[in-house]
Amino acid sequence: MKLIKCEIISNEKIGDELFKMTLFSPYIVKNAIPGQFVNIKCSENNNFDPLLRRPFSIHDVEPDFKVFSILYLLKGKGTYYLSELNSGDMVNFTGPLGNGIKTEEDENNDFLLIGGGIGVAPLYFLAKILSAQNKNVFFAAGFKYNNFLLIEKMFQRLKINYEIYSENGMHGTKGLITDFIMEKADDFKKYSIYCCGPVEMYRTLQNIFSLKDIKAKALFEEIMACGIGVCKGCVMKFKNNNGYVYKTVCKDGPLFDLMEAVFD
Ligand SMILES: Cc1cc2nc3c(=O)[nH]c(=O)nc-3n(C[C@H](O)[C@H](O)[C@H](O)COP(=O)(O)OP(=O)(O)OC[C@H]3O[C@@H](n4cnc5c(N)ncnc54)[C@H](O)[C@@H]3O)c2cc1C
């Protein structure tokens, strides 16, 4: 992990309240693995409002150009600040952070990735790495409406199989992506499964997978401060042998066993 200052190559609005920022950083390109994130200072040099850096998953890495990108949704002060930056501006961040997905340790050939909303951001990086390793990747993605239209072109470019659901039917099949998983769960029993999305999606997936005795890993997003495990601001509760244990999302995670997570 390094403290890095680097140049913005582009910062485009690609959907409703959705932006893609591409940054020049040979260090991130060389060292990041899927599931890791960067913690960005979202204010000018001598300004500390907002005080805390904001975490964003590494969404894509392009080694030929030594650039990586993040996808971000407008939420509050930090993301509005980012959305006003232009190519040529500099940003300051720490990264790569977190315990990501070591694809070389998974010998399975078949992978199911389940993304809900902005949760598709880190899973796209994973899909790209897996398809470069000639693995069989199926991406199941669910959105509220049609603000992630561009992601479909990206799946097509990777030549992976995919299914898209949206709550109002404006993009793909009408419904929740968990409806699709419920219907097809048996087909994916032998796949390695990774998911990233909102808590409601995780709760439903836990129910489906416990019925079917399926294992899955998940990337969690918890509001955090330091990003390196010191402040303990992002702890989550997990089941262990006899009881519960608390783990930091920033350092122990963001990758965890989905079935062990407790959403109180
Ligand atoms: C490991 C990790 C990876 C993430 N990756 C991405 C990503 O790739 N793209 C993306 O758009 N967002 C991502 N997030 C969420 C992102 O960090 C928050 O949206 C961002 O910090 C909001 O900052 P803000 O100043 O704009 O909003 P704030 O003013 O801080 O908050 C506005 C609203 O956003 C909610 N919020 C704040 N922080 C989080 C958070 N960590 N998770 C969920 N909701 C939050 C607040 O509860 C509030 O309702 C990630 C979070 C984590 C922990």
The ligand as an SDF file (V2000), in Angstrom:
LIG
                    3D

 53 58  0  0  0  0  0  0  0  0999 V2000
  -14.5300   -1.1930    0.2950 C   0  0  0  0  0  0  0  0  0  0  0  0
  -15.5250   -0.2130   -0.3090 C   0  0  0  0  0  0  0  0  0  0  0  0
  -15.6110   -0.0930   -1.6840 C   0  0  0  0  0  0  0  0  0  0  0  0
  -16.5140    0.8210   -2.2500 C   0  0  0  0  0  0  0  0  0  0  0  0
  -16.5780    0.9080   -3.6050 N   0  0  0  0  0  0  0  0  0  0  0  0
  -17.3970    1.7980   -4.1710 C   0  0  0  0  0  0  0  0  0  0  0  0
  -17.4290    1.9430   -5.5960 C   0  0  0  0  0  0  0  0  0  0  0  0
  -16.7110    1.2500   -6.3360 O   0  0  0  0  0  0  0  0  0  0  0  0
  -18.2810    2.8770   -6.1140 N   0  0  0  0  0  0  0  0  0  0  0  0
  -19.1030    3.6440   -5.3160 C   0  0  0  0  0  0  0  0  0  0  0  0
  -19.8670    4.4650   -5.8400 O   0  0  0  0  0  0  0  0  0  0  0  0
  -19.0940    3.5220   -3.9750 N   0  0  0  0  0  0  0  0  0  0  0  0
  -18.2570    2.6370   -3.3860 C   0  0  0  0  0  0  0  0  0  0  0  0
  -18.2270    2.5280   -2.0230 N   0  0  0  0  0  0  0  0  0  0  0  0
  -19.1180    3.4130   -1.2330 C   0  0  0  0  0  0  0  0  0  0  0  0
  -18.4860    4.8180   -1.2200 C   0  0  0  0  0  0  0  0  0  0  0  0
  -17.3100    4.7650   -0.4250 O   0  0  0  0  0  0  0  0  0  0  0  0
  -19.4740    5.8440   -0.6280 C   0  0  0  0  0  0  0  0  0  0  0  0
  -20.5500    5.9860   -1.5230 O   0  0  0  0  0  0  0  0  0  0  0  0
  -18.7990    7.2000   -0.4810 C   0  0  0  0  0  0  0  0  0  0  0  0
  -17.8620    7.1240    0.5760 O   0  0  0  0  0  0  0  0  0  0  0  0
  -19.8270    8.2940   -0.1880 C   0  0  0  0  0  0  0  0  0  0  0  0
  -19.1090    9.4730    0.0700 O   0  0  0  0  0  0  0  0  0  0  0  0
  -19.8140   10.8900   -0.0210 P   0  0  0  0  0  0  0  0  0  0  0  0
  -18.9510   11.8730    0.7040 O   0  0  0  0  0  0  0  0  0  0  0  0
  -20.1730   11.2150   -1.4250 O   0  0  0  0  0  0  0  0  0  0  0  0
  -21.1620   10.6470    0.7420 O   0  0  0  0  0  0  0  0  0  0  0  0
  -21.4600   10.8530    2.2910 P   0  0  0  0  0  0  0  0  0  0  0  0
  -21.9180   12.2640    2.4930 O   0  0  0  0  0  0  0  0  0  0  0  0
  -20.3370   10.3320    3.1350 O   0  0  0  0  0  0  0  0  0  0  0  0
  -22.6510    9.8680    2.4310 O   0  0  0  0  0  0  0  0  0  0  0  0
  -23.8240   10.0110    1.6270 C   0  0  0  0  0  0  0  0  0  0  0  0
  -24.6320    8.7460    1.7450 C   0  0  0  0  0  0  0  0  0  0  0  0
  -23.8450    7.6130    1.3300 O   0  0  0  0  0  0  0  0  0  0  0  0
  -23.8240    6.6250    2.3500 C   0  0  0  0  0  0  0  0  0  0  0  0
  -22.4860    6.0310    2.4340 N   0  0  0  0  0  0  0  0  0  0  0  0
  -21.3730    6.6260    2.8660 C   0  0  0  0  0  0  0  0  0  0  0  0
  -20.3330    5.7800    2.8640 N   0  0  0  0  0  0  0  0  0  0  0  0
  -20.8220    4.5940    2.4290 C   0  0  0  0  0  0  0  0  0  0  0  0
  -20.2490    3.3170    2.2380 C   0  0  0  0  0  0  0  0  0  0  0  0
  -18.9970    3.0440    2.5390 N   0  0  0  0  0  0  0  0  0  0  0  0
  -21.0420    2.3440    1.7520 N   0  0  0  0  0  0  0  0  0  0  0  0
  -22.3230    2.5650    1.4830 C   0  0  0  0  0  0  0  0  0  0  0  0
  -22.9360    3.7600    1.6480 N   0  0  0  0  0  0  0  0  0  0  0  0
  -22.1870    4.7570    2.1240 C   0  0  0  0  0  0  0  0  0  0  0  0
  -24.1150    7.3610    3.6270 C   0  0  0  0  0  0  0  0  0  0  0  0
  -24.7490    6.5090    4.5550 O   0  0  0  0  0  0  0  0  0  0  0  0
  -25.0620    8.4460    3.1700 C   0  0  0  0  0  0  0  0  0  0  0  0
  -26.3780    7.9790    3.1100 O   0  0  0  0  0  0  0  0  0  0  0  0
  -17.3460    1.6270   -1.4210 C   0  0  0  0  0  0  0  0  0  0  0  0
  -17.2530    1.4950   -0.0380 C   0  0  0  0  0  0  0  0  0  0  0  0
  -16.3650    0.5860    0.5090 C   0  0  0  0  0  0  0  0  0  0  0  0
  -16.2620    0.4680    1.9970 C   0  0  0  0  0  0  0  0  0  0  0  0
  1  2  1  0
  2  3  1  0
  2 52  2  0
  3  4  2  0
  4  5  1  0
  4 50  1  0
  5  6  2  0
  6  7  1  0
  6 13  1  0
  7  8  2  0
  7  9  1  0
  9 10  1  0
 10 11  2  0
 10 12  1  0
 12 13  2  0
 13 14  1  0
 14 15  1  0
 14 50  1  0
 15 16  1  0
 16 17  1  0
 16 18  1  0
 18 19  1  0
 18 20  1  0
 20 21  1  0
 20 22  1  0
 22 23  1  0
 23 24  1  0
 24 25  2  0
 24 26  1  0
 24 27  1  0
 27 28  1  0
 28 29  2  0
 28 30  1  0
 28 31  1  0
 31 32  1  0
 32 33  1  0
 33 34  1  0
 33 48  1  0
 34 35  1  0
 35 36  1  0
 35 46  1  0
 36 37  1  0
 36 45  1  0
 37 38  2  0
 38 39  1  0
 39 40  1  0
 39 45  2  0
 40 41  1  0
 40 42  2  0
 42 43  1  0
 43 44  2  0
 44 45  1  0
 46 47  1  0
 46 48  1  0
 48 49  1  0
 50 51  2  0
 51 52  1  0
 52 53  1  0
M  END
$$$$
